[in-house]
Amino acid sequence: MAEQSCPRITVFDGALSQRGYRINKFAKSLTSPAGREAYAADPQAAMLGYGLTVEEMDLIKARDWQSLLQQGAAVYLLAKIAIAHGESLLEIGAQMRGQTAAEFQTMLQTRRAGA
């Protein structure tokens, strides 16, 4: 049987991990109160402190979760960035599916009820 690919699935391998190192190191910094405070006070300086490129900073500012994954961000660390922006995992999932948070939540509940 021929293997099918899904263009929205990103395989997190060693090369992708290396490419996303700066993003992930920055996101990890948001787990500490000091990291969150530094980011809230001056997002640009906080991101530059981790050597993020202009493209990486733009993706974070835009909350472009799918592109961040494709740049090597670890899915669990995306939550740290989202929380620093006042967003939730539900909102990340909704944006990545092109849905509102309410639509995404309804879809999840419907799937759960059918399982």
MODELLER restraints for C-alpha pairs under 7 A, 6 or more apart:
rsr = mdl.restraints
at = mdl.atoms
rsr.add(forms.Gaussian(group=physical.xy_distance, feature=features.Distance(at['CA:10:A'], at['CA:69:A']), mean=6.99, stdev=0.5))
rsr.add(forms.Gaussian(group=physical.xy_distance, feature=features.Distance(at['CA:10:A'], at['CA:70:A']), mean=6.21, stdev=0.5))
rsr.add(forms.Gaussian(group=physical.xy_distance, feature=features.Distance(at['CA:16:A'], at['CA:71:A']), mean=6.91, stdev=0.5))
rsr.add(forms.Gaussian(group=physical.xy_distance, feature=features.Distance(at['CA:16:A'], at['CA:72:A']), mean=4.79, stdev=0.5))
rsr.add(forms.Gaussian(group=physical.xy_distance, feature=features.Distance(at['CA:17:A'], at['CA:72:A']), mean=5.36, stdev=0.5))
rsr.add(forms.Gaussian(group=physical.xy_distance, feature=features.Distance(at['CA:19:A'], at['CA:71:A']), mean=6.44, stdev=0.5))
rsr.add(forms.Gaussian(group=physical.xy_distance, feature=features.Distance(at['CA:19:A'], at['CA:72:A']), mean=5.60, stdev=0.5))
rsr.add(forms.Gaussian(group=physical.xy_distance, feature=features.Distance(at['CA:20:A'], at['CA:71:A']), mean=5.63, stdev=0.5))
rsr.add(forms.Gaussian(group=physical.xy_distance, feature=features.Distance(at['CA:20:A'], at['CA:72:A']), mean=3.74, stdev=0.5))
rsr.add(forms.Gaussian(group=physical.xy_distance, feature=features.Distance(at['CA:20:A'], at['CA:73:A']), mean=5.13, stdev=0.5))
rsr.add(forms.Gaussian(group=physical.xy_distance, feature=features.Distance(at['CA:22:A'], at['CA:50:A']), mean=6.07, stdev=0.5))
rsr.add(forms.Gaussian(group=physical.xy_distance, feature=features.Distance(at['CA:22:A'], at['CA:51:A']), mean=6.43, stdev=0.5))
rsr.add(forms.Gaussian(group=physical.xy_distance, feature=features.Distance(at['CA:22:A'], at['CA:52:A']), mean=5.85, stdev=0.5))
rsr.add(forms.Gaussian(group=physical.xy_distance, feature=features.Distance(at['CA:23:A'], at['CA:52:A']), mean=6.66, stdev=0.5))
rsr.add(forms.Gaussian(group=physical.xy_distance, feature=features.Distance(at['CA:23:A'], at['CA:73:A']), mean=5.98, stdev=0.5))
rsr.add(forms.Gaussian(group=physical.xy_distance, feature=features.Distance(at['CA:24:A'], at['CA:73:A']), mean=5.63, stdev=0.5))
rsr.add(forms.Gaussian(group=physical.xy_distance, feature=features.Distance(at['CA:24:A'], at['CA:74:A']), mean=6.50, stdev=0.5))
rsr.add(forms.Gaussian(group=physical.xy_distance, feature=features.Distance(at['CA:24:A'], at['CA:77:A']), mean=6.44, stdev=0.5))
rsr.add(forms.Gaussian(group=physical.xy_distance, feature=features.Distance(at['CA:26:A'], at['CA:47:A']), mean=6.66, stdev=0.5))
rsr.add(forms.Gaussian(group=physical.xy_distance, feature=features.Distance(at['CA:26:A'], at['CA:50:A']), mean=5.78, stdev=0.5))
rsr.add(forms.Gaussian(group=physical.xy_distance, feature=features.Distance(at['CA:27:A'], at['CA:77:A']), mean=5.66, stdev=0.5))
rsr.add(forms.Gaussian(group=physical.xy_distance, feature=features.Distance(at['CA:27:A'], at['CA:80:A']), mean=5.87, stdev=0.5))
rsr.add(forms.Gaussian(group=physical.xy_distance, feature=features.Distance(at['CA:27:A'], at['CA:81:A']), mean=5.83, stdev=0.5))
rsr.add(forms.Gaussian(group=physical.xy_distance, feature=features.Distance(at['CA:28:A'], at['CA:77:A']), mean=6.49, stdev=0.5))
rsr.add(forms.Gaussian(group=physical.xy_distance, feature=features.Distance(at['CA:29:A'], at['CA:35:A']), mean=5.09, stdev=0.5))
rsr.add(forms.Gaussian(group=physical.xy_distance, feature=features.Distance(at['CA:30:A'], at['CA:36:A']), mean=4.91, stdev=0.5))
rsr.add(forms.Gaussian(group=physical.xy_distance, feature=features.Distance(at['CA:30:A'], at['CA:80:A']), mean=5.98, stdev=0.5))
rsr.add(forms.Gaussian(group=physical.xy_distance, feature=features.Distance(at['CA:31:A'], at['CA:80:A']), mean=6.65, stdev=0.5))
rsr.add(forms.Gaussian(group=physical.xy_distance, feature=features.Distance(at['CA:36:A'], at['CA:84:A']), mean=6.72, stdev=0.5))
rsr.add(forms.Gaussian(group=physical.xy_distance, feature=features.Distance(at['CA:38:A'], at['CA:46:A']), mean=6.15, stdev=0.5))
rsr.add(forms.Gaussian(group=physical.xy_distance, feature=features.Distance(at['CA:39:A'], at['CA:46:A']), mean=5.24, stdev=0.5))
rsr.add(forms.Gaussian(group=physical.xy_distance, feature=features.Distance(at['CA:47:A'], at['CA:57:A']), mean=6.81, stdev=0.5))
rsr.add(forms.Gaussian(group=physical.xy_distance, feature=features.Distance(at['CA:59:A'], at['CA:67:A']), mean=6.98, stdev=0.5))
rsr.add(forms.Gaussian(group=physical.xy_distance, feature=features.Distance(at['CA:59:A'], at['CA:68:A']), mean=6.42, stdev=0.5))
rsr.add(forms.Gaussian(group=physical.xy_distance, feature=features.Distance(at['CA:65:A'], at['CA:92:A']), mean=6.67, stdev=0.5))
rsr.add(forms.Gaussian(group=physical.xy_distance, feature=features.Distance(at['CA:65:A'], at['CA:96:A']), mean=6.79, stdev=0.5))
rsr.add(forms.Gaussian(group=physical.xy_distance, feature=features.Distance(at['CA:66:A'], at['CA:96:A']), mean=6.05, stdev=0.5))
rsr.add(forms.Gaussian(group=physical.xy_distance, feature=features.Distance(at['CA:69:A'], at['CA:75:A']), mean=6.76, stdev=0.5))
rsr.add(forms.Gaussian(group=physical.xy_distance, feature=features.Distance(at['CA:79:A'], at['CA:89:A']), mean=6.18, stdev=0.5))
rsr.add(forms.Gaussian(group=physical.xy_distance, feature=features.Distance(at['CA:82:A'], at['CA:88:A']), mean=6.10, stdev=0.5))
rsr.add(forms.Gaussian(group=physical.xy_distance, feature=features.Distance(at['CA:90:A'], at['CA:101:A']), mean=6.28, stdev=0.5))
rsr.add(forms.Gaussian(group=physical.xy_distance, feature=features.Distance(at['CA:91:A'], at['CA:101:A']), mean=5.37, stdev=0.5))
rsr.add(forms.Gaussian(group=physical.xy_distance, feature=features.Distance(at['CA:94:A'], at['CA:100:A']), mean=5.59, stdev=0.5))
rsr.add(forms.Gaussian(group=physical.xy_distance, feature=features.Distance(at['CA:94:A'], at['CA:101:A']), mean=5.18, stdev=0.5))
rsr.add(forms.Gaussian(group=physical.xy_distance, feature=features.Distance(at['CA:94:A'], at['CA:104:A']), mean=5.18, stdev=0.5))
